[in-house]
Amino acid sequence: MNKEKLDELLQQTETDYLDFNQEWYHCNADLVKDILCLSNSLSEQKERYLIIGVYENPDTKQKEKHSVIKNEYRKNAEKVRSLLIDYMDMIPNINIETIDEIDILIIKPNKNDLPYILNKECKAKQDEKSGTQIPKDSIYGRFISNNTPQNKVVSKDYLTKLFRLKYNLDRSLIEKTTDYLLEFDNWSSINDYNLESYYIYEPLLYIKKSDTTENNEYWFLKTWINTKETFYNAISIEYNNKIIETIDCFSTSKNGWFVVPEAEIISYNEDNTDGLRFWYFIKDTLKYNLLCFLKKKIVNDFKLNIESLRELPFIIFENKEEFENFKKIAESKFTKFDIEDYEKNFEYSDYKDITINDEVEYKDFVFQNFLFKKVYETKIYKDIKN
């Protein structure tokens, strides 16, 4: 979460994943109920936001900010979690971030735990001046911008959709597989040599090493990895003996299996006629989750050290929005980038073991080094993160 993201949310009206509250809750039962409703929302958004310190006029939809810094009822994330644990067997992931003296309570439900319910009654205390009373086992939700009234429960149709969401019945096989890959313990190995495994809750779905990939001339592998010890293969995702996706991968004797990253072009002159590549992953995508699976499930070694330039020649973004922001800022910084000038001062002697086959590979390698040192590891990128 950063200020840009908060500003984006403040431009919206209340939705099935976004709620505003002018101040911190005087009554714990009211807070619990609002979290329950957002957690059980049918929204496709993985994160739901309860923004505390903002009043939305119900007629004009205009927003007013109110500082919560000195609010006596203010809670941190640990206290909110403790409150929920008192009433629930399973709770959603809860985090709180503060920007411009406003608290953003970020709720990330786990679909496997839906629907979220209480294991005992939660009601307002006498001195809290609220009539909120949430019965045990009642299922609450949120439709558009409206929470389920406390004297009702979700409709039969809503509950059906909630369970379809829980069991991924309306999602494509690729979307489901993307999530399943992070459930490391729910995959059973068939053949370690071929990396063949199947998903235990859907046995017709499995992954395995396929034939050697045809496109194995990835320049960054030549420059960052000893290619004499590198093997190229595609990993196939199959369902009922039919290939639904193949992803290029490579392995080394020292580092195990890796997925070939995505590539993007950054232009470095005003007329966009010249550009160089950088490599990246976006979290919660098929490629990134497969990388996590290979490193965690296959070799039990998920150590992606972002500060090690030689070991990790690519960037990992939290989401597509962060990737787009990075690309935008990088392009603005490199409009007048002179690669020939940078090459003159580039310490190539530090990389004597690297094999560069042609000028294009060399320029890309130099630019990659520049990108990390001048953008990713400096304030330019941190501005995006913050």
Order of alpha helices (4+ residues) and beta strands (2+ residues): alpha-beta-alpha-beta-beta-beta-alpha-beta-beta-beta-beta-beta-beta-alpha-alpha-beta-beta-beta-alpha-beta-beta-beta-beta-beta-alpha-beta-alpha-alpha-alpha-alpha
